[in-house]
Amino acid sequence: MCGIVVASLNSSPMEPHRLDLAMACVAHRGPDGEGRVSRRHGRLIMGHRRLSIFDPGAGGHQPMLGPSGDCLVFNGCIYNYLELRSELIALGHGFRTGSDTEVVLAAWREWGEAAFSRFNGTWALALHDAASDRLVISRDRLGVRPLYMFRQPGRMILASEIRAVVAASGQPVRVDAVQAFDFLSLGLSDHQDRTMVDGITQVPAGALWVEDSQGALTRRRYHDWPEPLPAPEAAQAIKHLPRLLTSATGLRLRAHVPVAAQLSGGMDSGAVAWAIGSQAQSMTAPFLGFFSYGYDRGGEEYNEIQAARQTRDHVAAAASFHEVRVDPTPSLDDIEAFLAAQEVPVSTPSPVAGLRLYRAMRKAGAVVALTGDGSDELFAGYTRRYLPVAWRDAVRSGALAEGWDYWSSPELHWRDGLARLVWSLPFPALSALMARRTHMAVLTDDFRLSHDDRLRDLAVRQSLPLAELGRVDAQGGALSQILRYADRNAMAVGMESRSPFLDYRVAELAMRLPMTLKVSGRGGKLPLRDAMAPFLPPRVIGGAKNRGLGHAEQFRVGSLDLGDLLAEPPKAASEMINAGRLARALRQHPSDPRLWWPVCFLLWLRQVERQWP
């Protein structure tokens, strides 16, 4: 999409070189232009890097000024901007551009804070209201577009990426030890507003924050998610899903630049492909077709290109089909580029496939890509995650027949079920078992033991009942992690990623459905399976959970050339990871995907020490 940098200071203006560094950090997010505005005598700086989607000419340039003097920097798209524009024209507003950014300014002037609940889109923005001298900060309902903050008395820095916040603030990078432990023990990231960099936080999804001219910050939300419906009402709600998905897809096909779509052999991207095919005649943006990812040297058991082609033939036969074939073992250069794009450690190398795929689409001329992201998190598609919890809950409650239904499911492996029970052990036993796990044994003893209290907290998280776990995943946690993967991979090559499943209407429907309707012994995503059964091939509807994009890559960590990294690890890691133990573990367990966590952490720290401002 775009990149923004905002600095609000109560005393002296920002040093110019700090702003230059911060703007350079987000330059890849906006290859089509740069703009800056200074207000409050240099104490409020608003910078923007632009990726042109609507009104690609000068009309959409930012920062954008409204007729009343308001100033907006905006990363995102308001997909229903045409409908809002018509409504605002009827209320007397005039427009000089064809951009959605101008619609945001007019909506603010007309409706004020109520405008945000009218937007159907994804955004992270800062708007200076000239009349009140207030700075309004907002993020979309699910947090699809990123916004990070550093705040201390007298100054606040906001930016689209962590590195830009670091550059603008001038603060040294210190690792948040709790976040590091969460990642190294369970692969967790993006599960709370804290980041891996101490002192830098995420502005929460759904935020509507207002800072006055004296620097006082009021934090509130403009949106809250609904509670689940009773099962009979929820079953009726499922019938609306195809219509909502079609509407959400139609909005996300709006662009003044070429559009493409990802397509695998599974249901998520297949459902989006169906929605695209159903409105092919009404598309106005150039559609370059579907791009599918597979392997040309090994990894055939994970190759979905043929299945994806069959889905294309079923739902949109006239659309072009592009094969992207790669070596399943990424090079260290691929991994380094991927981590540079992601900014913080990632729980699996699988999303490197996303970066490879976006590169191919961008090379073909696409600027916007439609995906199936978010479906697994909203509709409970991770059967290896949810079935063990459902089985454990049934066993705990004495529902033996229900427990047997889960246990006998072909998608529940007994090891996953027992692993979930481990988190219910008395803490001394749990701590001892965790210490013996291969990926935990590579941590220094002092670091592991000093975080026993944090392990207790994580044990509580791992013991959440199914209903609560589903809510946590859909409103943060697992979904936030996936959103970061998509945003950073796409923006690394100057593209916008869009997923119809992240339309707030689809998300609200999903959150109204109890987890018991989403997952059973049949598998996960049951509402989506039922809703899409008339439209997709039976093998897609009835098949087991797809392994996912980039599945082959996650088992190749032992094939990477890590000699230099392990011989001379980053200095900041010495108190956390024993490099000698890690080297031995990689030799003995080269395909253990959990060893990726310490490896990734070391690679990330090396980049921070060598490349960050």
PyMOL commands that set and color helices and strands:
alter all, ss='L'
color gray80, all
select helices_A, chain A and resi 16-25+27-29+58-60+81-90+100-118+162-169+177-186+231-252+267-278+280-282+300-302+305-315+332-342+352-363+375-379+383-397+400-407+414-422+427-436+438-441+445-449+452-462+466-474+478-492+500-502+504-512+515-518+526-532+538-542+552-555+557-559+563-567+571-573+579-588+593-611
alter helices_A, ss='H'
color red, helices_A
select strands_A, chain A and resi 3-9+34-39+44-49+64-65+71-78+121-129+134-139+148-152+155-159+200-202+207-211+217-221+259-262+287-295+321-326+368-370+496-498
alter strands_A, ss='S'
color yellow, strands_A
deselect
rebuild
show_as cartoon
